[in-house]
Amino acid sequence: MNKKPTHIYQKDISNCGLTGFIAKDGALIGGEVIIRSITLMHDRGNGLGGGFAAYGIYPEYKDLFAFHLMYENDHALELTEEYLAAYFEVEQQEEIPTRRVAAIKNPPVFKRYFAKPLATDSYKEAIEFQKMTDEDVVVGHVMRINNEIEGAFVVSSGRNMGAFKGVGYPEEIAEFFRLDEYKGYTWTAHNRFPTNTPGWWGGAHPFTLLDWSIVHNGEISSYGINKRYLEMYGYLCTMLTDTEVVAYMLDLLIRKHQLSPELASLALASPFWDNIDQLPQDEKELFTAIRQVYGCALLNGPFAILFASNGRLIGLNDRVKLRPLMCATKGEMVYMASEEAAIREICPAPDKVWAPRGGEPVVAQLNAGVA
């Protein structure tokens, strides 16, 4: 008997595609490579979000913070540039180059600014008194712009890196931002299939803060408690999506609290208590301490994420591994993606291919001495 289509249809709830790679020797790789990889996973998205993060793309301004700003209207642009002029020394500003793409209608305006905090006497006194760093200052200003200037959003704010994202399939976003003209040593990309959050330009992945960038497949069901925990430390979640908390959480754990990437990953995807009880005593004490101190940082729900920074690319699954993540190596290259096919599209014969276990981070870093 022939079954009706409604009887044989199975909803695919594992959509969203992510891919990324790092050249550990610092070799600069053209954007066309990451575009090929994410385009292979076209069917994992629905055209409501695509994005990329690239590292090593601004060597001439590598000591400055590279702000990528998105503006929904001229008033937001004017207010933001007045704000930046009041708090930063902007050495270079320009529109981010784009192309006309038939599928992309009425995009926002994108500009980039290469800047550093103004070295005023009051600034120096505040830094010394509060023991703040330039990074702390930049984080505070990013939160203020995103929260207080309607129609302006900081897409990225790290050194020698940038995020490029919007509404469309990733290959359309890549064409729009002319990513084939960039070269970087680390790239990540995302193809979005939003299920419980809106598809809009600011809500596309990656989410960033300073040089952290996050691409994510899945859902963070602990978003509420994660968000309230971050607000205690001054982070404001304004992008209307659960993934935003992951970028801020990593900044808090790794940059502010000085945890290693492995320990930070352990906080995000801690083992269950039953599993902790079976560990050797030293590991049991460590895992117990992490869960007790950082219980509010635990990410519940299915997820696979890639998080990158200058010099590092990390892949992590939820502790039950409810979303796919594959890894591979080839010489100085490390690849991570939702599908092995997305890796083989750009690396046909890898030296090693594996699927990491749930909650077990894969950490790839630039070689020592590579800037």
C-alpha positions as CSV (number, residue, x, y, z in Angstrom):
1,M,0.0,0.0,0.0
2,N,1.3,3.4,-0.9
3,K,1.7,5.7,2.1
4,K,0.6,9.3,2.0
5,P,3.5,11.9,2.0
6,T,2.5,13.0,5.5
7,H,3.1,9.4,6.7
8,I,6.6,9.1,5.4
9,Y,7.8,12.6,6.0
10,Q,10.3,12.9,8.9
11,K,11.2,16.4,10.1
12,D,14.9,17.0,10.2
13,I,15.6,18.8,13.4
14,S,19.4,18.7,13.1
15,N,19.7,21.4,10.6
16,C,22.1,24.3,10.5
17,G,25.5,23.6,9.0
18,L,28.8,24.8,10.3
19,T,32.3,24.4,9.0
20,G,35.8,25.8,9.8
21,F,39.5,25.3,9.5
22,I,42.7,26.6,10.9
23,A,46.2,26.6,9.2
24,K,48.4,26.0,12.2
25,D,51.5,27.4,10.4
26,G,49.6,30.7,9.8
27,A,49.3,30.3,6.0
28,L,46.7,32.6,4.6
29,I,43.9,30.9,2.7
30,G,41.5,32.5,0.3
31,G,37.8,32.8,1.2
32,E,36.8,30.8,-1.8
33,V,37.9,27.6,0.2
34,I,35.5,28.1,3.1
35,I,32.7,29.1,0.6
36,R,33.0,25.8,-1.2
37,S,32.8,23.9,2.1
38,I,29.7,25.6,3.4
39,T,28.0,25.7,0.0
40,L,28.1,21.9,0.0
41,M,25.7,22.0,3.0
42,H,23.2,24.3,1.3
43,D,20.3,22.1,2.2
44,R,21.0,22.4,5.9
45,G,19.8,26.0,5.8
46,N,16.6,27.8,4.6
47,G,18.0,31.1,3.4
48,L,17.3,33.0,6.6
49,G,20.9,33.3,7.7
50,G,24.5,32.8,6.6
51,G,27.8,34.1,7.9
52,F,31.6,33.9,8.1
53,A,34.4,34.8,10.5
54,A,37.9,35.3,9.2
55,Y,41.2,35.7,11.1
56,G,44.4,37.3,9.8
57,I,42.6,39.4,7.2
58,Y,43.7,42.9,8.5
59,P,47.5,42.5,9.0
60,E,48.1,46.2,8.3
61,Y,45.9,47.1,11.3
62,K,46.6,44.1,13.5
63,D,47.2,46.1,16.6
64,L,43.9,48.0,16.4
65,F,40.4,46.8,17.2
66,A,38.5,46.2,13.9
67,F,34.8,47.2,14.4
68,H,32.4,45.9,11.9
69,L,29.1,47.9,12.3
70,M,25.7,47.3,10.8
71,Y,23.3,50.2,10.4
72,E,19.6,50.0,9.7
73,N,19.2,53.7,9.1
74,D,21.3,57.0,8.7
75,H,20.4,58.2,12.1
76,A,21.9,55.1,13.7
77,L,25.1,55.6,11.7
78,E,25.4,59.3,12.7
79,L,24.8,58.5,16.4
80,T,27.3,55.7,16.4
81,E,30.1,57.6,14.7
82,E,29.6,60.4,17.2
83,Y,29.9,57.9,19.9
84,L,33.0,56.2,18.5
85,A,34.7,59.7,18.0
86,A,34.0,60.5,21.7
87,Y,35.7,57.3,23.1
88,F,38.1,56.0,20.4
89,E,40.9,57.1,18.2
90,V,39.7,56.0,14.8
91,E,42.7,55.6,12.5
92,Q,40.7,54.3,9.4
93,Q,37.1,54.0,8.6
94,E,35.3,52.9,5.4
95,E,32.3,51.1,4.0
96,I,32.8,47.3,3.9
97,P,33.0,46.5,0.2
98,T,29.9,44.6,-1.2
99,R,28.4,43.4,-4.5
100,R,24.9,43.5,-5.7
101,V,23.3,40.1,-5.2
102,A,19.9,39.4,-6.7
103,A,18.6,37.4,-3.8
104,I,19.5,40.0,-1.2
105,K,17.0,42.8,-1.0
106,N,17.5,46.1,1.0
107,P,20.5,45.1,3.0
108,P,21.7,47.3,5.9
109,V,24.7,49.6,5.6
110,F,28.0,48.0,6.7
111,K,31.1,50.0,7.8
112,R,34.4,49.1,9.5
113,Y,36.5,51.2,11.8
114,F,40.1,50.4,12.9
115,A,40.4,52.1,16.3
116,K,41.8,52.0,19.9
117,P,40.5,53.6,23.1
118,L,41.4,57.3,23.5
119,A,44.4,57.6,25.8
120,T,43.0,60.5,27.9
121,D,44.0,61.3,31.5
122,S,40.6,60.3,32.7
123,Y,40.7,57.1,30.8
124,K,44.1,56.2,32.2
125,E,42.8,56.9,35.8
126,A,39.8,54.7,35.2
127,I,41.9,51.9,33.8
128,E,44.3,52.0,36.8
129,F,41.6,52.4,39.4
130,Q,39.3,49.6,38.1
131,K,42.1,47.4,36.9
132,M,40.5,47.3,33.4
133,T,42.2,46.4,30.1
134,D,41.5,47.8,26.7
135,E,39.5,44.7,26.0
136,D,37.3,45.4,29.1
137,V,36.7,48.9,27.7
138,V,35.8,47.7,24.3
139,V,33.3,45.1,25.7
140,G,31.6,47.9,27.6
141,H,31.2,50.1,24.6
142,V,30.0,47.2,22.4
143,M,27.3,46.5,25.0
144,R,26.3,50.2,25.1
145,I,26.1,50.5,21.3
146,N,24.0,47.3,20.9
147,N,21.7,48.2,23.7
148,E,21.3,52.0,23.5
149,I,21.7,53.0,19.8
150,E,18.6,51.8,18.0
151,G,19.4,50.4,14.6
152,A,23.1,50.0,15.2
153,F,24.7,46.6,15.9
154,V,28.4,45.6,16.4
155,V,28.9,42.6,14.1
156,S,32.5,42.1,15.3
157,S,35.1,43.9,17.4
158,G,38.3,41.9,17.5
159,R,41.9,42.6,16.3
160,N,42.9,41.3,12.8
161,M,39.6,39.6,12.3
162,G,36.1,40.3,11.1
163,A,32.6,38.7,10.9
164,F,30.4,39.0,7.8
165,K,26.8,37.8,8.1
166,G,23.2,38.4,7.0
167,V,19.9,37.1,5.8
168,G,20.5,34.7,2.9
169,Y,22.2,31.4,2.1
170,P,25.9,31.5,3.0
171,E,27.0,31.5,-0.6
172,E,24.9,34.6,-1.2
173,I,26.3,36.3,1.8
174,A,29.8,35.4,0.7
175,E,29.1,36.9,-2.7
176,F,27.6,40.0,-1.2
177,F,30.6,40.7,1.0
178,R,33.1,39.7,-1.7
179,L,34.8,37.2,0.6
180,D,36.7,35.6,-2.2
181,E,38.9,38.8,-2.0
182,Y,40.0,38.0,1.6
183,K,42.7,35.7,2.9
184,G,43.0,34.4,6.5
185,Y,44.6,31.6,8.5
186,T,41.3,30.7,10.3
187,W,37.8,30.6,8.8
188,T,34.4,29.5,10.1
189,A,31.1,29.6,8.3
190,H,27.4,29.0,9.2
191,N,24.3,28.0,7.2
192,R,21.2,28.9,9.4
193,F,17.9,27.1,9.8
194,P,16.2,29.1,12.6
195,T,13.6,27.3,14.5
196,N,12.7,29.4,17.5
197,T,14.3,32.8,16.9
198,P,13.8,35.3,14.1
199,G,15.8,35.3,10.9
200,W,17.3,38.8,10.7
201,W,20.6,40.4,9.8
202,G,21.9,40.8,13.4
203,G,20.7,37.3,14.4
204,A,22.7,35.4,11.8
205,H,25.8,33.6,12.9
206,P,28.6,34.0,13.8
207,F,28.1,35.9,17.1
208,T,31.2,37.7,18.3
209,L,32.8,39.6,21.1
210,L,36.3,41.0,20.8
211,D,38.1,38.2,18.8
212,W,35.7,35.4,19.9
213,S,33.3,34.1,17.2
214,I,30.7,31.4,17.6
215,V,28.8,29.3,15.0
216,H,26.3,27.0,16.4
217,N,23.9,24.1,15.3
218,G,21.2,23.3,17.8
219,E,19.3,25.0,20.6
220,I,20.4,26.4,24.0
221,S,17.5,25.5,26.3
222,S,19.4,27.0,29.3
223,Y,19.4,30.4,27.6
224,G,17.4,32.1,30.4
225,I,19.7,31.1,33.3
226,N,22.9,31.7,31.1
227,K,21.6,35.2,30.2
228,R,20.9,36.1,33.8
229,Y,24.3,34.8,34.9
230,L,26.1,36.9,32.2
231,E,24.1,40.0,33.2
232,M,25.7,39.8,36.6
233,Y,29.0,40.5,34.9
234,G,27.8,43.3,32.7
235,Y,27.0,41.4,29.5
236,L,23.8,42.4,27.8
237,C,22.1,40.0,25.3
238,T,20.3,42.0,22.6
239,M,20.5,39.9,19.4
240,L,17.3,37.9,20.0
241,T,18.9,34.5,19.8
242,D,20.2,31.8,22.2
243,T,23.6,31.5,20.6
244,E,24.7,35.0,21.7
245,V,25.2,33.7,25.3
246,V,27.9,31.3,24.2
247,A,30.2,34.0,22.8
248,Y,29.9,36.1,26.0
249,M,30.3,33.0,28.2
250,L,33.6,32.1,26.6
251,D,34.8,35.7,27.0
252,L,33.9,35.5,30.7
253,L,35.5,32.1,31.3
254,I,38.6,32.3,29.2
255,R,39.5,36.0,29.1
256,K,38.2,37.2,32.4
257,H,38.4,34.1,34.6
258,Q,41.6,32.8,32.9
259,L,40.3,29.3,32.4
260,S,42.0,27.2,29.8
261,P,39.9,26.4,26.7
262,E,39.6,22.8,27.9
263,L,38.3,23.8,31.4
264,A,35.9,26.4,29.8
265,S,34.6,23.6,27.5
266,L,34.2,21.4,30.6
267,A,32.0,24.2,32.2
268,L,29.8,24.5,29.1
269,A,29.4,20.7,28.6
270,S,30.0,19.1,32.0
271,P,29.5,15.4,32.5
272,F,26.5,14.2,34.4
273,W,26.9,13.7,38.2
274,D,26.6,9.9,37.8
275,N,29.6,10.0,35.5
276,I,31.6,12.3,37.7
277,D,31.1,9.9,40.6
278,Q,32.9,7.2,38.7
279,L,36.0,9.2,37.9
280,P,39.4,8.9,39.7
281,Q,39.5,11.1,42.8
282,D,41.6,13.9,41.3
283,E,39.4,14.2,38.2
284,K,36.3,13.9,40.4
285,E,37.4,16.8,42.5
286,L,38.1,19.0,39.5
287,F,34.9,18.2,37.6
288,T,32.9,18.7,40.8
289,A,34.5,22.1,41.4
290,I,33.8,23.2,37.8
291,R,30.1,22.2,38.1
292,Q,29.7,23.8,41.5
293,V,31.4,27.1,40.5
294,Y,30.1,27.4,37.0
295,G,26.7,25.6,37.2
296,C,25.0,28.6,35.6
297,A,27.4,28.4,32.6
298,L,26.3,24.9,31.7
299,L,24.7,24.8,28.3
300,N,21.6,22.5,28.2
301,G,20.1,21.3,24.9
302,P,21.5,19.9,21.7
303,F,24.4,21.7,20.2
304,A,27.6,21.6,18.1
305,I,29.7,24.7,18.1
306,L,32.9,26.0,16.7
307,F,34.4,28.9,18.5
308,A,37.5,30.7,17.2
309,S,39.8,33.4,18.4
310,N,43.1,34.8,17.2
311,G,45.3,31.7,17.2
312,R,42.7,29.0,18.1
313,L,39.8,27.0,16.8
314,I,37.8,24.8,19.0
315,G,34.9,22.3,18.3
316,L,32.6,21.1,21.0
317,N,29.4,19.0,21.2
318,D,26.8,18.8,23.9
319,R,27.6,16.1,26.4
320,V,25.1,13.6,24.8
321,K,26.2,14.5,21.2
322,L,22.8,15.3,19.8
323,R,24.2,17.3,16.9
324,P,26.8,16.1,14.4
325,L,30.4,17.3,14.4
326,M,33.3,15.8,12.3
327,C,37.0,16.7,12.5
328,A,40.0,16.0,10.3
329,T,43.6,16.8,9.9
330,K,45.9,17.2,6.9
331,G,49.5,18.4,7.5
332,E,49.3,21.8,9.2
333,M,45.5,22.0,8.6
334,V,42.7,21.1,11.1
335,Y,39.1,21.0,9.8
336,M,35.8,20.8,11.6
337,A,32.3,20.6,10.1
338,S,28.8,19.2,10.5
339,E,29.4,16.7,7.7
340,E,32.5,14.8,6.6
341,A,31.6,15.7,3.0
342,A,32.1,19.4,3.7
343,I,35.6,18.6,4.8
344,R,36.4,16.4,1.9
345,E,35.1,19.0,-0.5
346,I,38.2,21.1,0.3
347,C,40.5,18.3,1.6
348,P,39.8,15.2,-0.5
349,A,42.4,13.0,1.3
350,P,42.8,13.9,5.0
351,D,45.3,12.2,7.1
352,K,42.8,11.5,9.9
353,V,39.0,11.8,10.2
354,W,37.1,11.3,13.4
355,A,33.9,12.2,15.3
356,P,34.7,13.7,18.7
357,R,32.8,12.4,21.7
358,G,30.1,14.4,23.4
359,G,31.5,17.1,25.7
360,E,35.0,16.5,24.6
361,P,36.6,19.6,23.0
362,V,38.8,19.5,19.9
363,V,41.4,22.3,20.3
364,A,43.6,23.4,17.4
365,Q,46.1,26.2,17.8
366,L,48.6,28.2,15.8
367,N,52.1,26.9,16.1
368,A,54.3,28.7,18.6
369,G,55.8,31.8,17.2
370,V,53.1,32.2,14.5
371,A,51.3,35.6,15.0
